[in-house]
Amino acid sequence: MTTPRTEPAVPGAASPAGTRAWAERRAAAGGEAYGPLGRTGLMVCRLGFGGYRVNDDTPVHRDALERALAGGVNLVDTSTNYTDGGSERLVGRVVAGAIRKGRVGREEIVIVSKIGYVQGENLALAEERQTAGRAFPEMVHYQKDCWHCVHPEFLEDQLARSLGRLGLQTLDVCLLHNPEYFLSDAAHRNGGKLEAVREEFYRRLAAAFRFFEECVAAGTLSWYGVSSNTVAEPVHDPEATSLARMLDAAREAGGPGHHFGVLQLPMNLFESGGTLERNNPPAAPASSRRTVLELASAEGIGVLVNRPLNAVVGSGMVRLADFAIAPTVALDRQLETVRKLEAEYRKEIAAHLRVGANSEKPENFLRWADQLGGVRARVASVTYWEQIEWQVRGLTTRVVGALDAGIAGALADRWRTWRDRYRPELDRLLDGFRGEAAGRSQEQSQAIAAAIDPRLPPERRGAGLSQKALWTLASTPGVSTVLVGMRRPAYVEDATAILDWPPLADARPVYEAVRGLRLPGA
């Protein structure tokens, strides 16, 4: 397990007065870059820093968070499972450093984290406890490498670890992270009648909320809530969660003065159920139901929107951004170049290696030309390609490292000479695939822009698609903050440019413009 943080925890918490002073000091003309986080009294930026893919080992991630804070962003969202705790450590170190340098005050910055996933180090801990007969209660064994739990005993353990990584005495907002894994697991296992499953689900939520209310009383937490990927789904979906029923559970746990104050959900131009799907309360007649955002506004619930630029469309993912088309690589020719090099490896190097009977045969390594050539027609977008590229680069790095360490003698010189010829050619091949995928993604982006531009003011039609998408979300009634994966300073600059824009007068026509839109290659 990771060594706990040893430096003193930063005292205090975000406060209404502190965040209001931040907003007044940093707001763009008219002060429209900030708004209330529901009934919490906190004033937050319309854009927040999303910590999904950042870690404390990557300097550019630190630079991006520092740039976001300097640009006026005062809400940072992370989770116990993001990069196996590395995201929380990054947030803690950057915020503590900014406080020490006098750039921010603890009372000005809203830190949000989430608990629920049992992966990585937490999975190792859970397995160790299970083996020792001290298993966390009510654990959902969803997949071999992904469990889930919202039982108070697990929450207590995880909140302490989260505060340690963040270096905080008080967490401003703690969210149950996708608790619908319980519903998903039941649906996949045919785990009983749906209403009985749902009753058990909200019983578990009420128990978690009671623990959170105790944390608020103890001063380790200010507000709590839920992050759910299914809270905007139709009521008939067996995995759908309900904000109305969450609020009932919160009132059961904390009475009318409960501290359930924040909801997080995915939303983007295509996944617009939060503003279009009337699903609350689920038992009411369809004609009297409200959307998630309508109910949240009525109940004073702050709403954080995630995945604003990555839309699930059909069975794939569409990136809502513009793509620079790289110089063309002759892919057929480059595939053949890499194929010949890999055949040379099998003949000149792998054929001379000896491994154990149960080990992977060296000649099976590094067959990327054949594999990539086989999937080329299916690479419809950059998002699809990135998943493949991540696997190719990761596996190649591990194979090369193992062979560097394992080959000796005269064969080692032959290996290193071949390796140094091969890696640049493989990189060129991967870059070529990325360029081809970028071209296909740009076709999709142009189709989306053509659909939404007539619904936008003329002065915004020339902006990038990512800015149009973020601006639409940030202008949507009921949305408090749009969480953006600003992993690089360039992403920060692109996103925060919209903070100077006055809100879009009516966002709904933009969402309706993409409903049913058929995208090239999707």
N, C-alpha and C positions, 0 to 999 in steps of 0.2 A: 504494500500500500504506500501511497505517496506520503512523504514526511509532512506532518501538519505545519502550518505557518507558525513561526515563532515570534515575529514582531508584534507589538501591542496592537490590539484591534482599534479601529477608528471609532470613536464614540459618536453618539448622536444619530440622527435620522433625517430624511427629507422632511421639510415642514412647509405648511401653507405660506408662511411669511417668507421663508427662504426661497422657495421656488417662484413666488410672485416677484420678489426683488430681482431674481435672475431674469425672469421674462421681461420685466420693465427695463432692465439695463441692456438687454441684448436683442430685444424684439426688432424686427424689421419695421419699416414705416407702417403705421396703423396698428402695430402690435398683433397682427393676425398669424404670426408664426407660432403662437402659443395658445393653449386653451386649458380648461379644467379636466382633470382626470376623474370624471364622474363626481361622486360626492366626497371624495377623499380630501378635498380642499387643496390638493396639489396642482400647480400649474406646470404643464409639460409641453415640450416642443411637439409640433405636428409630425416630426420624424424622430425615430429612435434608433439607437445603434443595436442591431441584431447580432448576437454573439454566437450564432450557430456553428460557424466554421472557423473560428479564431482560436488561437492558443497562445500561451505565454512563451513559446520558443521561437516565434517568428517576428522579427523586428518590424516588418511592414504592418503587421496587425496592431502592434503597439502604436506605431505612427498614425495609423488610421483612426484609432480611438482617441488619441490625443487631438488629432485634427477635428474630429467630430465635436468633442467638448469645446474646443476653441471656437468652433463655428456656431455654437449656441445649442447643440443637442444636449438635453439634460435628463434623458431617460435611456437607460442601458438595460437590455434584456439578455439574460443568459440562462443556463440550466446546469444542474449537477452532472448531467451526462454529456454535455457538449465537450468534444475533444477530451473525454474522460477526465473532466475537472480542469483542463487547461484553460478553457474559456473563463471560468470563474477566477482562476488565478490571474489571468491577464487583466480582467476588470478590476480586481482588488488592487493590483500593483499600480495600474495606471491612475485610478482614482485617488489612491493614497498619495502617489507622487504629485498629482495636481493639487491636492490639498496642502501638502507640505510646501509647495512652491507658491501658495497663495493664489493659484489660478481659479480654484473653485472652493466653495464651502460645502461641508458635508450636508448641510441643510438645503442645498440647492440642487442636489443630484438625486434622482430617483433610481434605485437599483432594484431590478426585478429578477428573481430566479425561480426555478421550477423543480419539482420533485416528483418522481414516479417511475422513471425508467431504471431498470436494473441491468446494467451493461458494464463491460470492462472491469475496473477495480471493484465496483459495487456488486457485480455478479460474482466475482471471486469471493467477496465478503459473504454474500448470501449463501453461496455453496458451502463455504467453510462453516458457517453457523448451522446450516442444515445437517452437515455431516456430524457436527458436535451435538445434535439434538436440541439446538436453540434456534430453529428456523424462524424467520420473520413470519408472523401470521398472515393469512389471506394473500399469499403470494400467487400471482397469475403467471404460470409457466407458459408464456405465449409461444416462444420459440426457444431453441437450444441456447442461442446466444443473446436472447432478449426476453427478460422477465419484466414483470411490472408489479408495483405494490403502492397502495395508499393507506395502509394501516398505520395508526398513530405510532406504533413502536418503530416502524421503518422511518416515518416522517421525523420522529425525534432524533434518530441517528443521523439522518441525512441533513436536517437543518443545522445541526451542530457542525457537520463537516463543511457544509456550504458557507456558513459564517466564517469558519476557519480559513477556507480558501479565499473568500472575499475580503477577509481582514476587517470585518464589521462587528460591532456589538448588536446592531439592529438591522434587520433586512426590511426594506420598505414594503415590498410586495412579494409574497410567495404564492405560486400557483401550482395546483395539482396538474401534472404534465400528462395530458392525453389519458385521463382515467378510463376512457371508453375501451381501452384494451380489455377490460373485464367483459364488456359487451361483445367485442369482436371474438374473444376466446370462446364465449358461450355460443355465439352464432356458428363458429366453425366446428364446435364439438356437439352441436345440437343439444345445448345444455339446459333444456327445460322450456316451459312456457314463457313467452316473451315478457308478459307483464310481471311474472314472478321474478324473472331475471332483472328487470328494471327496478323492481322494489328493492332487491338486494343491492343493486348498484347505488341507489340513492341512500340506502342505509349506510353503506360504506362511506359515501360522501359526507353524510351528517357526522359520522364518527371522526372523520378527518377534520371537518370544520370545528368540531368541539376542541380538538387538540390545538388548532390554530387560534381559537379564541383564548385558550390558556396561554399561548405564546404571546399574544397581544397584551394580556394582563401582566405577563412577566417582563415585557419590554424587549423581547428578542424579535418581535415582528410588529409591523404597523397595520398592514392590510393583507388580505388573502383573496384567492379566487381560483379560477380554473382556466387552463388552456386546453381547448378541445378542437380537434379537427372535424368533428361531426356535429357541432352545435347548430349549424345552419342547414343541416340535411332535412329532407321531408320527414314528417312524423312517422310514416310507415317504414322507414329504414330501421332495421333491427339494431343497428349500431349508432343511431342518432341519439344525441344527448339533448337535454332541454334546459335552457336558462331559467325558465319558470320553475321547474322542479329543483334546480340547484338553489334558487332563492328560497324555496320552501325548506330545503335542508338547512340552509344558513339560518333561517328564523328559528328552526327547531334547535339548532346548536347554540345560537347566541341571542335569541330573542329579537325584538324589533330594532335593537341597537347593534346588530351583528356587524362584523367587519369584512364581510364579503363585498369587495369594492371594485374588482377588476376581472374582466373576461378577455381571453385572447383566442383568436380564431384566424384561420387562413382566409384571405380574401384578395382578389385581383380582378382585372377586367373580365375574365371569363368565369371565375368562381365567385359569383356575386350573390350567393344565397343569403348572406347576411342582410342585404338590403332589399332583396326581392322575394325570398321564400317566407311565407307566413306560416310559422310552425309553433307559435307560443300563445297560450298554453296548449300542449298537444291534445288534451282531452276536449277542448272547446270546439264548437262548430267551425268549419273552415272560414266562414264569413266573418267571424269575430276574433280570429287569431291575429297576432302581430308578428312582425319580423323580429329577429334577434336584436337588431339595432334599435328598433322602435321600443322594445321592452327595456333594453339597457338604458336608453335615454330616460324613459319614464321612471325607472327605479334608481337612477343616479349611478349606474355602473359604468366605470371607465372601460373603454374598449381598445385593445391593442390588436393590430392587424399584422399577421406574419405572411410570409411567402408572397409579397406584393408583385414580384417580377418573375415568378416561376409558376406558370399556370398549368394545371392538369387539364388537358384537352383530349378527350377520348381516352386512349390507352397510353398516351405519351405526355411529355412535358414540353411546354413552349416558353421560351425566354422572351420576356417583354422588354426588348432592348434592340438597339441598332448594332450591326456587325460590320466591322471593317473587313473587306475582302483582301486576304493576303495575296502576294504574288503567286501566280499559278505554278504548282509543281506537276509535272507530267506523271500522274499517279501510276499509270500502267507501267511506264518505264522504271519508276522508282520501286514499285512492287517487285519487278523482275530483278533489279539490283540487289534488294534485300534478300530475295529468294535465293539468289546465287550465293550470297555471303553465308546464309544459313545452311545451305547444302555443303559449303566448304567447311563450316564448323563441324557438321556431323561426320564428314569424311576424315578431316585432318586432325580433329581434336577429340570429339566425343567418342569416336571409335577406339581411342587409346585410353579411355578412362575406365576404371574398375570401381564398381560400387557394390554395396551389399545386396543380397537377394531381395530384400523388402524395400529397397530404395528406388526412387524414380530414376528411370534410365536417362543418362545425359543426352542421348540423341532425341529425346522428347522435348528437351528445352529449346526455347528460341525458335519457334515455328510461326512467327508473327505474320510473315508474308502470306502464307496460305490462309491463316485464320482471318486476317483483316480483309483479304480479298474476298472471302466468303460472306462477310457482313456488309460490304460496301454499299450494296443496294438498299440496305435497311437503315443506314445512317441518315435520318431525315432532318436532323437539326444538330446544333452545337451541343445542346443539353444531352441528347442521346450520345453523341460522340464523347463528351467529357467523361461519362461513366466508363466507356471502353478505354479511353486513353489513361485514366487513372489506374485501371487494372494492368494495362500493358507496361506502363512506366514502373509501377510498384513491383510487379513480378520480375521485370528485367533487372531492376536494381538488386533484388534479392538473389537472383540467379548469378549475376555477375559477381556479387560479393562473395557468394559461396565458392565459385570457381576460382576467384582471385586467391582465396584462402586455401583451397584444396589442391590446386595443381602445382607441382614442383618440378624441378629439373629442366631439361631441355624443352619439354612440352610447355612449360610455363612461359618461355619466351615466345613460342609460337602462338600461344593463347593471347598474350598481351598485345602482340602485333595485330592479330585478327580483331580483338576487342576494340582497339583504337581505330580500326577502319570501320567496324560495324556500327558503333554507337552514333556517329554523325549521320550515317545513312539511315538508321532507324529514326533518328530525330527528324530528318528531312521527310521521311515517309509520314510520320505522325503529324507534322506540320501541314503536309499536303492534305491529309484527311480532314484536319481542322479547317483548312481553307475551303474545301469543298462543302463541309457541313455549314460553315458560316454563310456561304452563298445561299444554301437552302433556307437557313434561318432568316436571312435578310429578306428573302421572298415572302416569308410569313409576316415579318415585321412590316413590310410595305403594305401587305393586304390589310393588316390590322389598322395601320395609320390611315389608309384610304377609307376604312369604315368609320373611324371615330372623328376624323378631322372636321367633317361638316358639323359636328356637334360641339366643337370647340371654338372659342373666339379666334378671329383671324391672326391675332398677334401671338398665339401659342401653337399654331399649326406647324411652324418651322422647328419647334423644339424636338429633342430626341424622344423616341417612344418611351424610354424608361421614365423620363421626366413627366410626360403626359400621363402615364399610368400612375405614378406616385401622386401627382397633383390631383387626379380624379379621386383617388382613395382618401387623401388628406382633406378633400373638400366634401366628403360624404357625411351627411348628418349622422351623428352617433359615433363616429370614429374619433377617438382621442389622439392616437399616435400610430403612425405606420412604421413598422420595424423593418429596417433595410439592412441587408448584409453588406455593410460598408467595410470590407476587408482590406481595401487599399485606399490610400489618400485620393486617388482619382475618382473612386466610387463616392467618396464623401463629397467631393466638390460637385460632382454631377448631381447627386441627390439633393444636397442642401441648397442648390440654386433655386429650387421651387419655393423656399421659405420666403423669398421676396415677392412672390406672386400673390395677389389677392385670391381668395377661394373661388373656385368655379361656381357659378350661380346655381346650376342644376346638374348634378352628376348622373342622375338616373338615365337620361338619354344615351350617355356614353356606354353604360352597361348594356342597355337594350340593343345598341348598335352591333355588338359582337355576339349576341345570342343567336346561335345557329350559323355563325359565320364559318364557312368552309375554308380551311387554310391549305395552301399548297403543301403536299407531302404529309399532312397530318392524318 
